[in-house]
């Protein structure tokens, strides 16, 4: 929900509280072109998720997360305390990231899922169809919000099934 009265961190905390799974891609830590400073949102969100799992009771103790980075041990430059965690590397390749997420979700959810190659092919078809779906829904690419994109995805999935 987009509620201007809710602080952004409170939104992140609420999402972490509600969700049993978390995917954290540390390769998103990069220097901002304008300030020259890194953005540490993803490591902060990972820390909140791990803290929720560690100190939470009941369903929170059962939380599971996937930690991704583009290169092996790159994370040690800015978050060395997670050395020893199982971190998966995708080399900056979306197909490797998709396969890593799919494989982790398969294990974490214990649900039957299509294979990585099939998910990648579906993603390619989605990207190919995205401009047409956006146009059909009268959504402009430069003004596409997260909720709009979620709606586009749901619409596309319904059309594929």
N, CA and C atoms as an extended XYZ file, in Angstrom:
483
Properties=species:S:1:pos:R:3:atomname:S:1:resname:S:1:resid:I:1 pbc="F F F"
N         0.841       -1.167        0.000 N   UNK     1
C         0.000        0.000        0.000 CA  UNK     1
C         0.888        1.232        0.000 C   UNK     1
N         0.494        2.237       -0.718 N   UNK     2
C         1.233        3.489       -0.788 CA  UNK     2
C         0.559        4.487        0.141 C   UNK     2
N         1.081        4.588        1.354 N   UNK     3
C         0.499        5.451        2.370 CA  UNK     3
C         1.550        6.462        2.797 C   UNK     3
N         1.381        7.710        2.390 N   UNK     4
C         2.338        8.757        2.717 CA  UNK     4
C         2.491        8.995        4.203 C   UNK     4
N         1.543        8.529        5.000 N   UNK     5
C         1.634        8.688        6.442 CA  UNK     5
C         2.537        7.634        7.079 C   UNK     5
N         2.853        6.595        6.328 N   UNK     6
C         3.694        5.519        6.849 CA  UNK     6
C         5.140        5.782        6.439 C   UNK     6
N         6.030        5.774        7.409 N   UNK     7
C         7.447        5.967        7.118 CA  UNK     7
C         7.960        4.817        6.266 C   UNK     7
N         8.899        5.134        5.380 N   UNK     8
C         9.435        4.128        4.464 CA  UNK     8
C        10.006        2.927        5.227 C   UNK     8
N        10.780        3.181        6.283 N   UNK     9
C        11.356        2.075        7.039 CA  UNK     9
C        10.254        1.230        7.667 C   UNK     9
N         9.178        1.863        8.113 N   UNK    10
C         8.059        1.105        8.673 CA  UNK    10
C         7.436        0.201        7.610 C   UNK    10
N         7.384        0.677        6.357 N   UNK    11
C         6.870       -0.146        5.263 CA  UNK    11
C         7.749       -1.376        5.063 C   UNK    11
N         9.065       -1.143        5.054 N   UNK    12
C        10.013       -2.256        4.888 CA  UNK    12
C         9.851       -3.241        6.040 C   UNK    12
N         9.758       -2.729        7.253 N   UNK    13
C         9.586       -3.601        8.424 CA  UNK    13
C         8.304       -4.415        8.318 C   UNK    13
N         7.219       -3.788        7.867 N   UNK    14
C         5.938       -4.485        7.724 CA  UNK    14
C         6.049       -5.608        6.695 C   UNK    14
N         6.696       -5.316        5.574 N   UNK    15
C         6.859       -6.335        4.531 CA  UNK    15
C         7.677       -7.508        5.063 C   UNK    15
N         8.773       -7.205        5.765 N   UNK    16
C         9.616       -8.264        6.331 CA  UNK    16
C         8.825       -9.074        7.354 C   UNK    16
N         8.024       -8.397        8.163 N   UNK    17
C         7.227       -9.087        9.173 CA  UNK    17
C         6.236      -10.056        8.523 C   UNK    17
N         5.629       -9.632        7.408 N   UNK    18
C         4.577      -10.419        6.774 CA  UNK    18
C         5.096      -11.573        5.924 C   UNK    18
N         6.320      -11.463        5.427 N   UNK    19
C         6.788      -12.418        4.426 CA  UNK    19
C         7.713      -13.485        5.020 C   UNK    19
N         7.463      -14.753        4.690 N   UNK    20
C         8.356      -15.806        5.178 CA  UNK    20
C         9.657      -15.914        4.382 C   UNK    20
N         9.711      -15.268        3.210 N   UNK    21
C        10.883      -15.367        2.341 CA  UNK    21
C        11.455      -13.986        2.046 C   UNK    21
N        12.764      -13.946        1.842 N   UNK    22
C        13.417      -12.702        1.458 CA  UNK    22
C        14.517      -12.966        0.454 C   UNK    22
N        14.614      -12.121       -0.554 N   UNK    23
C        15.686      -12.189       -1.542 CA  UNK    23
C        16.433      -10.871       -1.469 C   UNK    23
N        17.728      -10.950       -1.234 N   UNK    24
C        18.543       -9.758       -1.018 CA  UNK    24
C        19.740       -9.810       -1.961 C   UNK    24
N        19.743       -8.935       -2.954 N   UNK    25
C        20.835       -8.890       -3.937 CA  UNK    25
C        21.786       -7.756       -3.563 C   UNK    25
N        22.918       -8.125       -2.993 N   UNK    26
C        23.883       -7.137       -2.510 CA  UNK    26
C        24.618       -6.424       -3.633 C   UNK    26
N        24.484       -6.910       -4.859 N   UNK    27
C        25.164       -6.238       -5.972 CA  UNK    27
C        24.527       -4.883       -6.258 C   UNK    27
N        23.381       -4.620       -5.636 N   UNK    28
C        22.747       -3.319       -5.842 CA  UNK    28
C        23.442       -2.208       -5.056 C   UNK    28
N        24.411       -2.562       -4.220 N   UNK    29
C        25.194       -1.545       -3.510 CA  UNK    29
C        26.200       -0.983       -4.505 C   UNK    29
N        25.947        0.240       -4.935 N   UNK    30
C        26.819        0.888       -5.915 CA  UNK    30
C        26.913        2.363       -5.567 C   UNK    30
N        27.927        3.008       -6.087 N   UNK    31
C        28.095        4.433       -5.821 CA  UNK    31
C        27.063        5.238       -6.594 C   UNK    31
N        26.426        6.167       -5.914 N   UNK    32
C        25.484        7.071       -6.546 CA  UNK    32
C        26.265        8.040       -7.424 C   UNK    32
N        25.829        8.225       -8.648 N   UNK    33
C        26.542        9.083       -9.597 CA  UNK    33
C        26.610       10.532       -9.125 C   UNK    33
N        25.578       10.987       -8.427 N   UNK    34
C        25.535       12.384       -7.990 CA  UNK    34
C        26.343       12.639       -6.724 C   UNK    34
N        26.231       11.744       -5.750 N   UNK    35
C        26.880       11.987       -4.462 CA  UNK    35
C        28.223       11.282       -4.309 C   UNK    35
N        28.443       10.228       -5.092 N   UNK    36
C        29.660        9.430       -4.931 CA  UNK    36
C        29.604        8.515       -3.720 C   UNK    36
N        28.448        8.443       -3.076 N   UNK    37
C        28.279        7.612       -1.889 CA  UNK    37
C        27.469        6.363       -2.234 C   UNK    37
N        27.719        5.272       -1.536 N   UNK    38
C        26.942        4.066       -1.800 CA  UNK    38
C        25.571        4.135       -1.153 C   UNK    38
N        24.636        3.373       -1.710 N   UNK    39
C        23.313        3.208       -1.111 CA  UNK    39
C        23.303        1.835       -0.448 C   UNK    39
N        23.015        1.817        0.827 N   UNK    40
C        23.065        0.578        1.600 CA  UNK    40
C        21.682        0.046        1.972 C   UNK    40
N        20.667        0.342        1.174 N   UNK    41
C        19.323       -0.132        1.495 CA  UNK    41
C        19.260       -1.655        1.560 C   UNK    41
N        19.841       -2.341        0.578 N   UNK    42
C        19.731       -3.800        0.550 CA  UNK    42
C        20.427       -4.436        1.750 C   UNK    42
N        21.653       -4.031        2.112 N   UNK    43
C        22.250       -4.614        3.324 CA  UNK    43
C        21.442       -4.303        4.590 C   UNK    43
N        20.859       -3.102        4.658 N   UNK    44
C        20.028       -2.759        5.809 CA  UNK    44
C        18.818       -3.688        5.864 C   UNK    44
N        18.159       -3.884        4.729 N   UNK    45
C        16.984       -4.757        4.688 CA  UNK    45
C        17.363       -6.201        5.017 C   UNK    45
N        18.522       -6.640        4.551 N   UNK    46
C        19.000       -7.982        4.905 CA  UNK    46
C        19.209       -8.077        6.410 C   UNK    46
N        19.818       -7.052        7.001 N   UNK    47
C        20.031       -7.047        8.452 CA  UNK    47
C        18.729       -7.108        9.224 C   UNK    47
N        17.734       -6.352        8.777 N   UNK    48
C        16.424       -6.394        9.424 CA  UNK    48
C        15.810       -7.786        9.305 C   UNK    48
N        15.928       -8.383        8.125 N   UNK    49
C        15.371       -9.724        7.902 CA  UNK    49
C        16.056      -10.738        8.807 C   UNK    49
N        17.396      -10.696        8.862 N   UNK    50
C        18.135      -11.643        9.703 CA  UNK    50
C        17.825      -11.424       11.182 C   UNK    50
N        17.687      -10.157       11.584 N   UNK    51
C        17.326       -9.867       12.969 CA  UNK    51
C        15.939      -10.375       13.313 C   UNK    51
N        15.003      -10.229       12.382 N   UNK    52
C        13.648      -10.727       12.590 CA  UNK    52
C        13.671      -12.243       12.765 C   UNK    52
N        14.444      -12.911       11.931 N   UNK    53
C        14.563      -14.365       12.015 CA  UNK    53
C        15.213      -14.783       13.332 C   UNK    53
N        16.261      -14.083       13.713 N   UNK    54
C        17.036      -14.453       14.905 CA  UNK    54
C        16.268      -14.190       16.200 C   UNK    54
N        15.620      -13.050       16.287 N   UNK    55
C        15.010      -12.651       17.544 CA  UNK    55
C        13.488      -12.802       17.566 C   UNK    55
N        12.902      -13.101       16.414 N   UNK    56
C        11.456      -13.276       16.357 CA  UNK    56
C        11.054      -14.660       16.827 C   UNK    56
N         9.826      -14.761       17.251 N   UNK    57
C         9.310      -16.048       17.721 CA  UNK    57
C         8.381      -16.628       16.666 C   UNK    57
N         8.041      -17.888       16.842 N   UNK    58
C         7.069      -18.551       15.978 CA  UNK    58
C         7.460      -18.544       14.524 C   UNK    58
N         6.572      -18.010       13.679 N   UNK    59
C         6.792      -18.031       12.228 CA  UNK    59
C         8.019      -17.236       11.812 C   UNK    59
N         8.422      -16.253       12.604 N   UNK    60
C         9.599      -15.451       12.243 CA  UNK    60
C        10.882      -16.280       12.308 C   UNK    60
N        10.940      -17.208       13.222 N   UNK    61
C        12.124      -18.069       13.342 CA  UNK    61
C        12.256      -18.993       12.135 C   UNK    61
N        11.160      -19.178       11.406 N   UNK    62
C        11.150      -20.051       10.237 CA  UNK    62
C        11.458      -19.317        8.935 C   UNK    62
N        11.698      -18.020        8.991 N   UNK    63
C        11.976      -17.243        7.785 CA  UNK    63
C        13.193      -17.819        7.055 C   UNK    63
N        13.189      -17.652        5.740 N   UNK    64
C        14.287      -18.134        4.911 CA  UNK    64
C        14.635      -17.045        3.904 C   UNK    64
N        15.935      -16.880        3.667 N   UNK    65
C        16.307      -15.858        2.687 CA  UNK    65
C        17.417      -16.346        1.764 C   UNK    65
N        17.463      -15.706        0.634 N   UNK    66
C        18.503      -15.929       -0.361 CA  UNK    66
C        19.321      -14.649       -0.432 C   UNK    66
N        20.642      -14.795       -0.344 N   UNK    67
C        21.536      -13.652       -0.474 CA  UNK    67
C        22.296      -13.820       -1.780 C   UNK    67
N        22.186      -12.809       -2.636 N   UNK    68
C        22.846      -12.812       -3.938 CA  UNK    68
C        23.888      -11.705       -4.000 C   UNK    68
N        24.903      -11.920       -4.819 N   UNK    69
C        25.855      -10.868       -5.164 CA  UNK    69
C        26.350      -11.183       -6.564 C   UNK    69
N        26.891      -10.172       -7.214 N   UNK    70
C        27.332      -10.389       -8.587 CA  UNK    70
C        28.670      -11.119       -8.658 C   UNK    70
N        29.562      -10.864       -7.724 N   UNK    71
C        30.895      -11.466       -7.742 CA  UNK    71
C        31.202      -12.115       -6.400 C   UNK    71
N        31.948      -13.215       -6.413 N   UNK    72
C        32.312      -13.856       -5.144 CA  UNK    72
C        33.087      -12.899       -4.237 C   UNK    72
N        32.677      -12.856       -2.987 N   UNK    73
C        33.362      -12.128       -1.908 CA  UNK    73
C        33.385      -10.613       -2.083 C   UNK    73
N        32.677      -10.083       -3.057 N   UNK    74
C        32.594       -8.637       -3.222 CA  UNK    74
C        31.949       -7.985       -1.995 C   UNK    74
N        30.963       -8.672       -1.412 N   UNK    75
C        30.239       -8.156       -0.252 CA  UNK    75
C        31.164       -7.878        0.927 C   UNK    75
N        32.296       -8.558        1.000 N   UNK    76
C        33.215       -8.377        2.124 CA  UNK    76
C        33.745       -6.946        2.221 C   UNK    76
N        33.678       -6.204        1.131 N   UNK    77
C        34.161       -4.824        1.135 CA  UNK    77
C        33.254       -3.906        1.945 C   UNK    77
N        31.984       -4.276        2.138 N   UNK    78
C        31.067       -3.374        2.829 CA  UNK    78
C        30.199       -4.055        3.876 C   UNK    78
N        30.241       -5.396        3.951 N   UNK    79
C        29.422       -6.100        4.944 CA  UNK    79
C        30.087       -7.435        5.285 C   UNK    79
N        31.305       -7.352        5.783 N   UNK    80
C        32.113       -8.545        6.030 CA  UNK    80
C        31.535       -9.446        7.118 C   UNK    80
N        30.660       -8.927        7.962 N   UNK    81
C        30.095       -9.734        9.044 CA  UNK    81
C        29.229      -10.888        8.549 C   UNK    81
N        28.841      -10.885        7.293 N   UNK    82
C        28.035      -12.013        6.807 CA  UNK    82
C        28.898      -13.095        6.160 C   UNK    82
N        30.212      -12.965        6.258 N   UNK    83
C        31.077      -14.057        5.794 CA  UNK    83
C        30.650      -15.320        6.535 C   UNK    83
N        30.582      -16.403        5.828 N   UNK    84
C        30.106      -17.644        6.422 CA  UNK    84
C        28.662      -17.949        6.061 C   UNK    84
N        27.925      -16.944        5.572 N   UNK    85
C        26.577      -17.187        5.067 CA  UNK    85
C        26.704      -17.835        3.684 C   UNK    85
N        25.694      -18.554        3.277 N   UNK    86
C        25.652      -19.089        1.918 CA  UNK    86
C        25.200      -17.979        0.981 C   UNK    86
N        26.124      -17.446        0.204 N   UNK    87
C        25.815      -16.364       -0.719 CA  UNK    87
C        25.969      -16.905       -2.134 C   UNK    87
N        24.987      -16.642       -2.961 N   UNK    88
C        24.984      -17.134       -4.334 CA  UNK    88
C        25.386      -16.001       -5.274 C   UNK    88
N        26.158      -16.338       -6.284 N   UNK    89
C        26.704      -15.327       -7.191 CA  UNK    89
C        26.092      -15.495       -8.575 C   UNK    89
N        25.761      -14.352       -9.189 N   UNK    90
C        25.093      -14.393      -10.482 CA  UNK    90
C        25.893      -13.735      -11.595 C   UNK    90
N        27.064      -13.207      -11.303 N   UNK    91
C        27.914      -12.627      -12.338 CA  UNK    91
C        27.275      -11.469      -13.094 C   UNK    91
N        26.257      -10.849      -12.509 N   UNK    92
C        25.581       -9.757      -13.197 CA  UNK    92
C        24.679      -10.214      -14.326 C   UNK    92
N        24.464      -11.516      -14.428 N   UNK    93
C        23.638      -12.091      -15.498 CA  UNK    93
C        22.232      -12.386      -14.979 C   UNK    93
N        21.210      -11.734      -15.539 N   UNK    94
C        19.841      -11.992      -15.076 CA  UNK    94
C        19.460      -13.469      -15.116 C   UNK    94
N        19.906      -14.185      -16.123 N   UNK    95
C        19.533      -15.603      -16.213 CA  UNK    95
C        20.108      -16.398      -15.040 C   UNK    95
N        21.308      -16.067      -14.604 N   UNK    96
C        21.893      -16.760      -13.443 CA  UNK    96
C        21.158      -16.375      -12.160 C   UNK    96
N        20.766      -15.106      -12.046 N   UNK    97
C        20.014      -14.667      -10.872 CA  UNK    97
C        18.643      -15.352      -10.833 C   UNK    97
N        17.979      -15.421      -11.976 N   UNK    98
C        16.664      -16.069      -12.054 CA  UNK    98
C        16.779      -17.536      -11.644 C   UNK    98
N        17.783      -18.229      -12.155 N   UNK    99
C        17.970      -19.641      -11.810 CA  UNK    99
C        18.270      -19.808      -10.325 C   UNK    99
N        19.081      -18.926       -9.767 N   UNK   100
C        19.401      -19.005       -8.337 CA  UNK   100
C        18.144      -18.798       -7.490 C   UNK   100
N        17.327      -17.814       -7.858 N   UNK   101
C        16.090      -17.552       -7.108 CA  UNK   101
C        15.145      -18.737       -7.250 C   UNK   101
N        14.997      -19.253       -8.461 N   UNK   102
C        14.111      -20.393       -8.694 CA  UNK   102
C        14.544      -21.597       -7.862 C   UNK   102
N        15.844      -21.912       -7.900 N   UNK   103
C        16.343      -23.080       -7.163 CA  UNK   103
C        16.152      -22.914       -5.657 C   UNK   103
N        16.399      -21.700       -5.162 N   UNK   104
C        16.213      -21.443       -3.739 CA  UNK   104
C        14.731      -21.538       -3.365 C   UNK   104
N        13.863      -20.931       -4.178 N   UNK   105
C        12.427      -21.000       -3.889 CA  UNK   105
C        11.926      -22.439       -3.888 C   UNK   105
N        12.451      -23.235       -4.792 N   UNK   106
C        12.062      -24.655       -4.846 CA  UNK   106
C        12.390      -25.341       -3.531 C   UNK   106
N        13.602      -25.094       -3.020 N   UNK   107
C        14.027      -25.718       -1.768 CA  UNK   107
C        13.298      -25.110       -0.570 C   UNK   107
N        13.185      -23.788       -0.529 N   UNK   108
C        12.601      -23.109        0.631 CA  UNK   108
C        11.103      -23.337        0.744 C   UNK   108
N        10.410      -23.376       -0.385 N   UNK   109
C         8.950      -23.513       -0.353 CA  UNK   109
C         8.503      -24.967       -0.442 C   UNK   109
N         9.409      -25.816       -0.908 N   UNK   110
C         9.095      -27.237       -1.141 CA  UNK   110
C         7.933      -27.410       -2.115 C   UNK   110
N         7.785      -26.447       -3.007 N   UNK   111
C         6.751      -26.495       -4.043 CA  UNK   111
C         7.392      -26.942       -5.348 C   UNK   111
N         6.603      -27.562       -6.189 N   UNK   112
C         7.071      -27.918       -7.514 CA  UNK   112
C         7.044      -26.664       -8.373 C   UNK   112
N         8.166      -26.352       -8.973 N   UNK   113
C         8.280      -25.164       -9.812 CA  UNK   113
C         8.864      -25.552      -11.156 C   UNK   113
N         8.575      -24.774      -12.201 N   UNK   114
C         9.228      -25.036      -13.483 CA  UNK   114
C        10.736      -24.836      -13.339 C   UNK   114
N        11.497      -25.472      -14.195 N   UNK   115
C        12.953      -25.358      -14.159 CA  UNK   115
C        13.437      -23.966      -14.508 C   UNK   115
N        14.692      -23.693      -14.178 N   UNK   116
C        15.281      -22.380      -14.421 CA  UNK   116
C        15.197      -21.945      -15.870 C   UNK   116
N        15.487      -22.846      -16.803 N   UNK   117
C        15.444      -22.491      -18.228 CA  UNK   117
C        14.028      -22.090      -18.642 C   UNK   117
N        13.023      -22.772      -18.106 N   UNK   118
C        11.636      -22.439      -18.419 CA  UNK   118
C        11.263      -21.069      -17.843 C   UNK   118
N        11.688      -20.789      -16.627 N   UNK   119
C        11.398      -19.484      -16.014 CA  UNK   119
C        12.061      -18.374      -16.828 C   UNK   119
N        13.298      -18.600      -17.248 N   UNK   120
C        14.020      -17.607      -18.055 CA  UNK   120
C        13.298      -17.367      -19.369 C   UNK   120
N        12.820      -18.424      -20.018 N   UNK   121
C        12.081      -18.274      -21.279 CA  UNK   121
C        10.786      -17.499      -21.057 C   UNK   121
N        10.089      -17.782      -19.973 N   UNK   122
C         8.864      -17.047      -19.653 CA  UNK   122
C         9.180      -15.572      -19.418 C   UNK   122
N        10.271      -15.301      -18.736 N   UNK   123
C        10.679      -13.915      -18.479 CA  UNK   123
C        10.972      -13.197      -19.790 C   UNK   123
N        11.656      -13.872      -20.714 N   UNK   124
C        11.933      -13.266      -22.032 CA  UNK   124
C        10.642      -12.965      -22.779 C   UNK   124
N         9.685      -13.890      -22.723 N   UNK   125
C         8.392      -13.661      -23.372 CA  UNK   125
C         7.664      -12.492      -22.722 C   UNK   125
N         7.745      -12.419      -21.395 N   UNK   126
C         7.121      -11.300      -20.682 CA  UNK   126
C         7.736       -9.971      -21.130 C   UNK   126
N         9.065       -9.886      -21.177 N   UNK   127
C         9.725       -8.648      -21.592 CA  UNK   127
C         9.347       -8.266      -23.021 C   UNK   127
N         9.237       -9.262      -23.891 N   UNK   128
C         8.855       -9.008      -25.278 CA  UNK   128
C         7.432       -8.443      -25.352 C   UNK   128
N         6.559       -8.969      -24.529 N   UNK   129
C         5.140       -8.566      -24.554 CA  UNK   129
C         4.869       -7.320      -23.698 C   UNK   129
N         5.799       -6.943      -22.833 N   UNK   130
C         5.586       -5.852      -21.890 CA  UNK   130
C         5.106       -4.554      -22.532 C   UNK   130
N         5.712       -4.065      -23.612 N   UNK   131
C         5.219       -2.811      -24.200 CA  UNK   131
C         3.759       -2.894      -24.645 C   UNK   131
N         3.362       -4.016      -25.235 N   UNK   132
C         1.971       -4.162      -25.680 CA  UNK   132
C         1.011       -4.238      -24.493 C   UNK   132
N         1.390       -4.993      -23.464 N   UNK   133
C         0.530       -5.114      -22.281 CA  UNK   133
C         0.375       -3.766      -21.600 C   UNK   133
N         1.480       -3.044      -21.479 N   UNK   134
C         1.442       -1.699      -20.888 CA  UNK   134
C         0.497       -0.793      -21.685 C   UNK   134
N         0.616       -0.850      -23.012 N   UNK   135
C        -0.232       -0.015      -23.875 CA  UNK   135
C        -1.703       -0.407      -23.723 C   UNK   135
N        -1.986       -1.703      -23.665 N   UNK   136
C        -3.368       -2.159      -23.503 CA  UNK   136
C        -3.975       -1.655      -22.193 C   UNK   136
N        -3.143       -1.515      -21.185 N   UNK   137
C        -3.607       -1.046      -19.877 CA  UNK   137
C        -3.494        0.472      -19.736 C   UNK   137
N        -3.072        1.126      -20.820 N   UNK   138
C        -2.930        2.591      -20.857 CA  UNK   138
C        -1.956        3.102      -19.788 C   UNK   138
N        -0.818        2.423      -19.672 N   UNK   139
C         0.219        2.807      -18.712 CA  UNK   139
C         1.454        3.286      -19.460 C   UNK   139
N         1.981        4.418      -19.058 N   UNK   140
C         3.175        4.978      -19.699 CA  UNK   140
C         4.426        4.399      -19.039 C   UNK   140
N         5.420        4.013      -19.842 N   UNK   141
C         6.622        3.377      -19.277 CA  UNK   141
C         7.332        4.246      -18.241 C   UNK   141
N         7.418        5.548      -18.479 N   UNK   142
C         8.156        6.417      -17.565 CA  UNK   142
C         7.400        6.659      -16.265 C   UNK   142
N         6.104        6.339      -16.223 N   UNK   143
C         5.295        6.571      -15.028 CA  UNK   143
C         4.842        5.262      -14.384 C   UNK   143
N         5.474        4.166      -14.729 N   UNK   144
C         5.072        2.848      -14.234 CA  UNK   144
C         5.474        2.696      -12.767 C   UNK   144
N         4.485        2.580      -11.885 N   UNK   145
C         4.759        2.380      -10.463 CA  UNK   145
C         4.918        0.888      -10.179 C   UNK   145
N         5.338        0.563       -8.976 N   UNK   146
C         5.453       -0.837       -8.576 CA  UNK   146
C         4.102       -1.532       -8.674 C   UNK   146
N         3.052       -0.863       -8.206 N   UNK   147
C         1.714       -1.461       -8.276 CA  UNK   147
C         1.269       -1.655       -9.720 C   UNK   147
N         1.608       -0.687      -10.592 N   UNK   148
C         1.298       -0.844      -12.017 CA  UNK   148
C         2.016       -2.058      -12.591 C   UNK   148
N         3.305       -2.170      -12.287 N   UNK   149
C         4.079       -3.300      -12.799 CA  UNK   149
C         3.512       -4.618      -12.281 C   UNK   149
N         3.132       -4.648      -11.013 N   UNK   150
C         2.510       -5.859      -10.452 CA  UNK   150
C         1.242       -6.211      -11.212 C   UNK   150
N         0.447       -5.196      -11.547 N   UNK   151
C        -0.786       -5.418      -12.312 CA  UNK   151
C        -0.460       -5.939      -13.712 C   UNK   151
N         0.549       -5.367      -14.357 N   UNK   152
C         0.974       -5.814      -15.687 CA  UNK   152
C         1.397       -7.283      -15.620 C   UNK   152
N         2.147       -7.639      -14.600 N   UNK   153
C         2.612       -9.024      -14.450 CA  UNK   153
C         1.426       -9.962      -14.266 C   UNK   153
N         0.497       -9.603      -13.370 N   UNK   154
C        -0.673      -10.454      -13.157 CA  UNK   154
C        -1.480      -10.611      -14.450 C   UNK   154
N        -1.654       -9.512      -15.177 N   UNK   155
C        -2.399       -9.562      -16.435 CA  UNK   155
C        -1.701      -10.479      -17.419 C   UNK   155
N        -0.394      -10.372      -17.523 N   UNK   156
C         0.362      -11.201      -18.460 CA  UNK   156
C         0.282      -12.679      -18.052 C   UNK   156
N         0.429      -12.954      -16.771 N   UNK   157
C         0.376      -14.353      -16.290 CA  UNK   157
C        -0.984      -14.959      -16.591 C   UNK   157
N        -2.053      -14.218      -16.374 N   UNK   158
C        -3.397      -14.737      -16.664 CA  UNK   158
C        -3.555      -15.073      -18.141 C   UNK   158
N        -2.952      -14.251      -19.010 N   UNK   159
C        -3.035      -14.485      -20.439 CA  UNK   159
C        -2.219      -15.686      -20.893 C   UNK   159
N        -1.199      -16.040      -20.141 N   UNK   160
C        -0.308      -17.158      -20.497 CA  UNK   160
C        -0.919      -18.470      -20.046 C   UNK   160
N        -1.592      -18.446      -18.907 N   UNK   161
C        -2.128      -19.694      -18.329 CA  UNK   161
C        -3.260      -20.268      -19.131 C   UNK   161
